[in-house]
Amino acid sequence: MVGDKRALVIDTSGSSARGQQLAQSIREITPLEPVVVNTHAHYDHCFGNSAFRDSQIYSHSGAADDLRLTAEHQREQLIAHLNNTERAEWAEEVRNTEIVLPFYLIDQDTEVDLGGRVVHLLHGGPAHTDHDLAVAIPDAGVVFWGDMVEQGADPMMEDAFPLQWAETMRNLQSKPVVSEATIGVPGHGDVVDPVFVLEQAEKLQRLADELAEALDSGVREVDALVNKSRGLGLQDTTLREAAMRALEVSRR
């Protein structure tokens, strides 16, 4: 999104090299100063930050904390996966990536003026992570959801909060800058409409209800939680990760 004075960049890709490619593509569109938002701290959304080190890089404060703690572990896991799948060139990109933390940190809804266009950085609570930001651009009718919304694949649960994700979506959808938007941009996949976002939130609520009911009745086995949650249109791998995360979070 381009304003009169600055251009908005949502996430920076998965390596320093890919971040540089993104920065070059942006320069071909506009010479304006970029303003970056990291929607969360997973590698594919923020490992390209070094290409924007001279720009303002916004995130939730929890994203900076999480990236500081997990970046090297994420790097090791990704390199191992890429080497195992015969993508050595990409693995080397990741190995050579410099981790740059976001440094404009927010804990509450924040407006950023691009010049003639205001964008809203929104945190509704725990969802895909505990630090997700949605980005709403009211005059364009667009919300960038990060990985709180996925198109073409199940929502990822590896470090999610499956019992609270749907509530967070409702919190965000209650804000006029979100409810009045006509376009949703997911973290992965094609652009969607508000009906898609609502249906995904409803599916996440049904999952939360099934997991919560089982946990309240004393169920603590992952397989039993998965069996309880079947029939929602989610893959078993997703249900297993959701069950493990629900158990983990409930023990805190």
C-alpha positions as CSV (number, residue, x, y, z in Angstrom):
1,M,0.0,0.0,0.0
2,V,1.4,3.4,-1.0
3,G,0.7,6.7,0.6
4,D,1.8,10.2,-0.3
5,K,5.0,10.0,1.7
6,R,5.7,6.3,2.6
7,A,4.9,2.8,1.3
8,L,3.6,0.0,3.5
9,V,5.3,-3.4,3.4
10,I,3.6,-6.4,5.1
11,D,6.2,-9.0,6.1
12,T,9.7,-9.4,4.5
13,S,9.9,-13.1,3.3
14,G,12.2,-15.9,4.5
15,S,15.8,-14.9,4.1
16,S,18.0,-11.9,3.7
17,A,18.3,-12.6,-0.1
18,R,14.6,-12.9,-0.5
19,G,14.1,-9.7,1.5
20,Q,16.5,-7.9,-0.9
21,Q,14.5,-9.2,-3.9
22,L,11.3,-7.8,-2.3
23,A,13.0,-4.5,-1.6
24,Q,14.1,-4.3,-5.2
25,S,10.6,-5.0,-6.4
26,I,9.2,-2.3,-4.2
27,R,11.7,0.2,-5.5
28,E,10.5,-0.6,-9.1
29,I,7.0,0.4,-8.0
30,T,7.7,3.4,-5.8
31,P,10.7,5.4,-4.6
32,L,8.9,6.2,-1.3
33,E,10.4,5.2,2.0
34,P,9.1,1.8,3.1
35,V,7.4,1.2,6.4
36,V,7.5,-2.5,7.4
37,V,5.1,-4.5,9.6
38,N,6.0,-8.0,10.8
39,T,2.7,-9.7,11.4
40,H,4.4,-12.3,13.6
41,A,7.8,-13.9,14.3
42,H,7.8,-16.9,12.0
43,Y,10.8,-17.1,9.7
44,D,8.8,-16.7,6.4
45,H,7.4,-13.4,7.6
46,C,10.5,-11.7,9.1
47,F,13.8,-13.3,8.1
48,G,14.1,-10.7,5.3
49,N,14.1,-7.8,7.7
50,S,17.8,-7.0,7.1
51,A,16.9,-5.6,3.6
52,F,14.8,-3.0,5.4
53,R,17.1,-2.2,8.3
54,D,17.0,1.5,7.5
55,S,13.2,1.6,7.6
56,Q,10.8,1.6,10.5
57,I,10.0,-2.1,11.2
58,Y,6.9,-2.5,13.4
59,S,5.7,-5.6,15.3
60,H,3.9,-6.5,18.5
61,S,6.5,-6.5,21.3
62,G,5.9,-10.2,21.8
63,A,7.1,-10.8,18.2
64,A,10.5,-9.2,18.9
65,D,10.8,-11.3,22.1
66,D,9.9,-14.5,20.3
67,L,12.2,-13.8,17.4
68,R,15.1,-13.1,19.8
69,L,14.5,-16.4,21.5
70,T,13.6,-18.7,18.6
71,A,15.4,-17.3,15.5
72,E,18.4,-19.7,15.6
73,H,16.2,-22.7,16.3
74,Q,13.9,-21.7,13.4
75,R,17.0,-21.4,11.2
76,E,18.4,-24.8,12.2
77,Q,15.0,-26.5,11.6
78,L,14.5,-24.8,8.3
79,I,18.0,-25.6,7.0
80,A,17.6,-29.3,8.0
81,H,14.3,-29.4,6.2
82,L,15.6,-27.7,3.0
83,N,18.6,-30.0,2.9
84,N,16.4,-33.1,3.4
85,T,14.2,-32.0,0.5
86,E,17.2,-31.2,-1.8
87,R,16.9,-27.4,-1.7
88,A,20.5,-26.7,-0.8
89,E,20.6,-23.3,-2.5
90,W,17.7,-22.0,-0.4
91,A,19.3,-23.6,2.7
92,E,22.5,-21.6,2.1
93,E,20.4,-18.4,1.8
94,V,18.9,-19.1,5.2
95,R,22.3,-20.0,6.6
96,N,23.7,-16.6,5.5
97,T,20.6,-14.6,6.7
98,E,21.2,-11.9,9.2
99,I,18.4,-11.7,11.8
100,V,17.2,-8.1,12.3
101,L,14.6,-7.6,15.1
102,P,11.7,-5.3,14.6
103,F,12.3,-2.2,16.7
104,Y,9.0,-0.2,16.6
105,L,7.2,-2.3,19.1
106,I,3.5,-1.9,20.0
107,D,1.3,-3.5,22.7
108,Q,-2.0,-1.8,21.7
109,D,-3.8,-0.8,18.5
110,T,-1.6,1.8,16.7
111,E,-2.1,4.1,13.7
112,V,0.6,4.7,11.1
113,D,0.3,7.6,8.7
114,L,1.7,7.0,5.3
115,G,0.7,10.5,4.1
116,G,-2.9,10.8,3.1
117,R,-3.5,7.2,4.1
118,V,-3.7,5.8,7.6
119,V,-3.1,2.2,8.4
120,H,-4.2,0.4,11.6
121,L,-2.0,-2.1,13.4
122,L,-4.3,-4.3,15.5
123,H,-3.8,-7.0,18.1
124,G,-6.8,-8.9,19.2
125,G,-5.2,-11.6,21.5
126,P,-3.6,-15.0,21.1
127,A,-4.3,-16.8,17.8
128,H,-1.8,-18.2,15.4
129,T,0.8,-17.0,18.0
130,D,0.5,-14.8,21.1
131,H,1.6,-11.7,19.2
132,D,-0.2,-11.6,15.8
133,L,-0.9,-8.3,14.2
134,A,-3.6,-7.6,11.6
135,V,-3.2,-4.6,9.4
136,A,-6.3,-2.7,8.3
137,I,-6.3,0.0,5.6
138,P,-9.8,1.5,5.8
139,D,-9.7,3.7,2.7
140,A,-8.8,0.6,0.6
141,G,-11.2,-1.7,2.4
142,V,-8.4,-4.2,3.0
143,V,-7.3,-6.2,6.0
144,F,-4.0,-8.1,6.0
145,W,-4.5,-11.0,8.4
146,G,-1.1,-12.6,8.6
147,D,-1.3,-16.3,9.4
148,M,-4.5,-15.8,11.5
149,V,-6.2,-16.6,8.1
150,E,-5.0,-19.2,5.7
151,Q,-6.4,-19.9,2.2
152,G,-5.7,-23.3,0.6
153,A,-4.4,-25.0,3.7
154,D,-5.4,-25.5,7.3
155,P,-4.5,-22.9,9.9
156,M,-1.1,-23.8,11.4
157,M,-1.2,-24.9,15.0
158,E,2.4,-25.6,15.9
159,D,2.6,-22.8,18.5
160,A,-0.9,-21.5,18.2
161,F,-3.6,-20.9,20.9
162,P,-6.5,-23.1,19.5
163,L,-8.8,-22.4,22.4
164,Q,-8.5,-18.6,22.0
165,W,-8.0,-18.1,18.3
166,A,-11.6,-17.7,17.3
167,E,-12.3,-15.3,20.2
168,T,-9.3,-13.2,18.9
169,M,-10.8,-13.2,15.4
170,R,-14.1,-12.0,16.8
171,N,-12.3,-9.2,18.8
172,L,-10.7,-8.0,15.6
173,Q,-13.9,-8.4,13.5
174,S,-15.7,-6.2,16.0
175,K,-13.5,-3.2,15.1
176,P,-15.1,-1.0,12.3
177,V,-11.8,-0.8,10.3
178,V,-12.1,-4.6,10.0
179,S,-15.8,-5.2,9.8
180,E,-16.2,-2.7,7.0
181,A,-13.4,-4.1,4.9
182,T,-14.3,-6.0,1.7
183,I,-11.0,-7.7,1.0
184,G,-8.9,-10.0,3.2
185,V,-5.3,-10.9,2.5
186,P,-4.3,-14.2,4.3
187,G,-0.8,-15.0,5.4
188,H,-0.7,-17.7,2.6
189,G,-2.9,-18.3,-0.4
190,D,-5.2,-16.2,-2.4
191,V,-7.1,-13.0,-1.5
192,V,-10.4,-13.8,0.2
193,D,-13.7,-12.1,1.1
194,P,-15.2,-11.4,4.5
195,V,-17.4,-14.6,4.2
196,F,-14.3,-16.7,4.0
197,V,-12.8,-15.1,7.1
198,L,-16.0,-15.6,9.0
199,E,-16.3,-19.2,8.0
200,Q,-12.7,-19.9,9.1
201,A,-13.3,-18.2,12.4
202,E,-16.5,-20.3,12.9
203,K,-14.5,-23.5,12.2
204,L,-11.9,-22.4,14.7
205,Q,-14.6,-21.8,17.3
206,R,-16.1,-25.3,16.7
207,L,-12.6,-26.7,17.2
208,A,-12.1,-24.7,20.4
209,D,-15.5,-25.9,21.7
210,E,-14.7,-29.5,21.1
211,L,-11.3,-29.3,22.7
212,A,-12.5,-27.3,25.7
213,E,-15.4,-29.8,26.3
214,A,-13.0,-32.7,26.2
215,L,-10.5,-31.1,28.4
216,D,-13.2,-30.1,30.9
217,S,-14.3,-33.7,31.1
218,G,-10.8,-34.8,32.0
219,V,-9.5,-36.0,28.6
220,R,-5.7,-35.6,28.4
221,E,-4.7,-38.0,25.7
222,V,-3.8,-36.5,22.3
223,D,-5.5,-39.3,20.3
224,A,-8.7,-38.9,22.3
225,L,-8.7,-35.2,21.7
226,V,-8.1,-35.7,18.0
227,N,-11.0,-38.2,17.8
228,K,-13.3,-35.7,19.6
229,S,-12.4,-33.0,17.1
230,R,-12.9,-34.9,13.8
231,G,-15.7,-33.8,11.4
232,L,-14.7,-30.2,11.3
233,G,-13.0,-30.3,7.9
234,L,-9.5,-30.1,9.3
235,Q,-6.7,-32.6,8.7
236,D,-5.6,-35.0,11.4
237,T,-2.2,-33.4,11.5
238,T,-3.8,-30.1,12.2
239,L,-6.0,-31.6,14.9
240,R,-3.0,-33.4,16.5
241,E,-1.0,-30.1,16.7
242,A,-4.1,-28.3,18.1
243,A,-4.6,-31.0,20.7
244,M,-1.0,-30.9,21.8
245,R,-1.0,-27.1,22.0
246,A,-4.3,-27.1,23.9
247,L,-2.8,-29.5,26.4
248,E,0.4,-27.5,26.7
249,V,-1.3,-24.2,27.2
250,S,-3.8,-25.7,29.7
251,R,-0.9,-26.9,31.9
252,R,0.6,-23.4,32.3
